């Protein structure tokens, strides 16, 4: 039975690995790494089983799981704790439910059931199967893949879920301790069953709540960005309208002025003609509004036009031209969400430094496979690190942290890369977006 139990645990690990591959980028892809990871996890289980470590064994298996997830997948600290904790909780709570049912049906104590080797390993196999079944049902109903990604990107909601998850694990460990205290078997087995069942239901409730909040927060951010973009478009059209009207007014007088120049040249009054041409040029510079173009993409140009106007108001030097290929895989919505976030962050960072030091420079380059866009701006040199990640210094951390994650999520989901560098000595913040062309898009 022990061999069957080990095989079931191997299957559980493979099942979880395939799920995590759909949530996170891989650090290592060769199958040998995954085989070694499973061996490490099974080794932790065997040590716990042979030495009868009880609670220490739970933390040993949990620790090995956290280490494995960190080494195999590109996860942040909270994401490692969440996925590793759920891995352990799912298995442990399923085992608790099944062992309590065994005890009630057999009219034996939980400790007595677990001392029977056949029962012990059968319970492990059933716990694995039950965990996989519940996990599959939950994934298709309460926690679909896209919503789970939204939760994993929302730091505050994820933190709440992780704290609740680990408090729940500690509570169930304390309940499990009761089997050594000689409490009435039937009463304790019933309490055990209720505790572990309510633990599962409680976690489902918290996951459902945190996911709903994360979805609503992203929806609110999305709506806000669309409203801001609509305002940008209106300002952009009004600016273009003023440019058109000023040019039309200049054109109205242009024929008369050129006729005068022609007459002066015919009469050999060249000096007066030159002076009149200079006057026409000066009039054009003063009367006709200059309409700069910042991108070959109309929508992105509107975003950049608005950013340029904001920079002018805040005395920020702004230079930009972004060329987007016609076959770019970015949708219009992606363009708004990426560049609105990048530019808003850059402008706010610039406003924290003296006026003479403020600048935003945007450049782009590309080849047949990639488009590279670099945004550099001045900042005050203050950087907050959360693990290996840069953390926002803004007051509204929920939305701004979410916005930064959205940028990475969009680019990386297309097979692209986001590179961030905060040079504290030069006080220059740089973000580079590497976006694949349509032919390079990776299938999801």
Secondary structure in CASP SS format (residue, H / E / C, confidence):
PFRMAT SS
TARGET T0000
AUTHOR 0000-0000-0000
METHOD secondary structure of the structure
MODEL  1
X C 1.00
X H 1.00
X H 1.00
X H 1.00
X H 1.00
X H 1.00
X H 1.00
X H 1.00
X H 1.00
X H 1.00
X H 1.00
X H 1.00
X H 1.00
X H 1.00
X H 1.00
X H 1.00
X H 1.00
X H 1.00
X H 1.00
X H 1.00
X H 1.00
X C 1.00
X C 1.00
X C 1.00
X C 1.00
X E 1.00
X C 1.00
X C 1.00
X C 1.00
X C 1.00
X H 1.00
X H 1.00
X H 1.00
X H 1.00
X H 1.00
X H 1.00
X H 1.00
X H 1.00
X H 1.00
X H 1.00
X H 1.00
X H 1.00
X H 1.00
X H 1.00
X H 1.00
X H 1.00
X H 1.00
X H 1.00
X H 1.00
X H 1.00
X C 1.00
X C 1.00
X C 1.00
X C 1.00
X H 1.00
X H 1.00
X H 1.00
X H 1.00
X H 1.00
X H 1.00
X H 1.00
X H 1.00
X H 1.00
X H 1.00
X H 1.00
X H 1.00
X H 1.00
X H 1.00
X H 1.00
X H 1.00
X H 1.00
X H 1.00
X E 1.00
X C 1.00
X C 1.00
X C 1.00
X H 1.00
X H 1.00
X H 1.00
X H 1.00
X H 1.00
X H 1.00
X H 1.00
X H 1.00
X H 1.00
X H 1.00
X H 1.00
X H 1.00
X H 1.00
X H 1.00
X H 1.00
X H 1.00
X H 1.00
X H 1.00
X H 1.00
X H 1.00
X H 1.00
X H 1.00
X H 1.00
X H 1.00
X H 1.00
X H 1.00
X H 1.00
X H 1.00
X H 1.00
X H 1.00
X C 1.00
X C 1.00
X C 1.00
X H 1.00
X H 1.00
X H 1.00
X H 1.00
X H 1.00
X H 1.00
X C 1.00
X H 1.00
X H 1.00
X H 1.00
X H 1.00
X H 1.00
X H 1.00
X H 1.00
X H 1.00
X H 1.00
X H 1.00
X H 1.00
X H 1.00
X H 1.00
X H 1.00
X H 1.00
X H 1.00
X H 1.00
X H 1.00
X H 1.00
X H 1.00
X H 1.00
X H 1.00
X H 1.00
X H 1.00
X C 1.00
X C 1.00
X C 1.00
X C 1.00
X H 1.00
X H 1.00
X H 1.00
X H 1.00
X H 1.00
X H 1.00
X H 1.00
X H 1.00
X H 1.00
X C 1.00
X H 1.00
X H 1.00
X H 1.00
X H 1.00
X H 1.00
X H 1.00
X H 1.00
X H 1.00
X H 1.00
X H 1.00
X H 1.00
X H 1.00
X H 1.00
X H 1.00
X H 1.00
X H 1.00
X H 1.00
X H 1.00
X H 1.00
X H 1.00
X H 1.00
X H 1.00
X H 1.00
X H 1.00
X H 1.00
X H 1.00
X C 1.00
X C 1.00
X C 1.00
X C 1.00
X H 1.00
X H 1.00
X H 1.00
X H 1.00
X H 1.00
X H 1.00
X H 1.00
X H 1.00
X H 1.00
X H 1.00
X H 1.00
X H 1.00
X H 1.00
X H 1.00
X H 1.00
X H 1.00
X H 1.00
X H 1.00
X H 1.00
X H 1.00
X H 1.00
X H 1.00
X H 1.00
X H 1.00
X H 1.00
X H 1.00
X H 1.00
X H 1.00
X H 1.00
X H 1.00
X H 1.00
X H 1.00
X H 1.00
X H 1.00
X H 1.00
X H 1.00
X H 1.00
X H 1.00
X H 1.00
X H 1.00
X H 1.00
X H 1.00
X H 1.00
X H 1.00
X H 1.00
X H 1.00
X H 1.00
X H 1.00
X H 1.00
X H 1.00
X H 1.00
X H 1.00
X H 1.00
X H 1.00
X H 1.00
X H 1.00
X H 1.00
X H 1.00
X H 1.00
X H 1.00
X H 1.00
X H 1.00
X H 1.00
X H 1.00
X H 1.00
X H 1.00
X H 1.00
X H 1.00
X H 1.00
X H 1.00
X H 1.00
X H 1.00
X H 1.00
X H 1.00
X H 1.00
X H 1.00
X H 1.00
X H 1.00
X H 1.00
X H 1.00
X H 1.00
X H 1.00
X C 1.00
X C 1.00
X C 1.00
X H 1.00
X H 1.00
X H 1.00
X H 1.00
X H 1.00
X H 1.00
X H 1.00
X H 1.00
X H 1.00
X H 1.00
X H 1.00
X H 1.00
X H 1.00
X H 1.00
X H 1.00
X H 1.00
X H 1.00
X H 1.00
X C 1.00
X C 1.00
X C 1.00
X C 1.00
X C 1.00
X C 1.00
X C 1.00
X E 1.00
X C 1.00
X C 1.00
X H 1.00
X H 1.00
X H 1.00
X H 1.00
X H 1.00
X H 1.00
X H 1.00
X H 1.00
X H 1.00
X H 1.00
X H 1.00
X H 1.00
X H 1.00
X H 1.00
X H 1.00
X H 1.00
X C 1.00
X C 1.00
X C 1.00
X E 1.00
X E 1.00
X E 1.00
X E 1.00
X C 1.00
X E 1.00
X C 1.00
X C 1.00
X C 1.00
X C 1.00
X C 1.00
X E 1.00
X C 1.00
X C 1.00
X C 1.00
X H 1.00
X H 1.00
X H 1.00
X H 1.00
X H 1.00
X H 1.00
X H 1.00
X H 1.00
X H 1.00
X H 1.00
X H 1.00
X H 1.00
X H 1.00
X H 1.00
X H 1.00
X H 1.00
X H 1.00
X H 1.00
X H 1.00
X C 1.00
X C 1.00
X C 1.00
X C 1.00
X H 1.00
X H 1.00
X H 1.00
X C 1.00
X E 1.00
X E 1.00
X E 1.00
X E 1.00
X E 1.00
X E 1.00
X E 1.00
X E 1.00
X C 1.00
X C 1.00
X C 1.00
X E 1.00
X E 1.00
X E 1.00
X E 1.00
X E 1.00
X E 1.00
X E 1.00
X E 1.00
X E 1.00
X C 1.00
X C 1.00
X C 1.00
X C 1.00
X C 1.00
X E 1.00
X E 1.00
X E 1.00
X C 1.00
X C 1.00
X E 1.00
X E 1.00
X E 1.00
X C 1.00
X C 1.00
X C 1.00
X C 1.00
X C 1.00
X H 1.00
X H 1.00
X H 1.00
X H 1.00
X H 1.00
X H 1.00
X H 1.00
X H 1.00
X H 1.00
X H 1.00
X H 1.00
X H 1.00
X H 1.00
X H 1.00
X H 1.00
X H 1.00
X H 1.00
X C 1.00
X C 1.00
X C 1.00
X E 1.00
X E 1.00
X E 1.00
X E 1.00
X E 1.00
X E 1.00
X E 1.00
X C 1.00
X C 1.00
X C 1.00
X C 1.00
X E 1.00
X E 1.00
X E 1.00
X E 1.00
X E 1.00
X E 1.00
X E 1.00
X E 1.00
X E 1.00
X E 1.00
X H 1.00
X H 1.00
X H 1.00
X C 1.00
X C 1.00
X C 1.00
X C 1.00
END
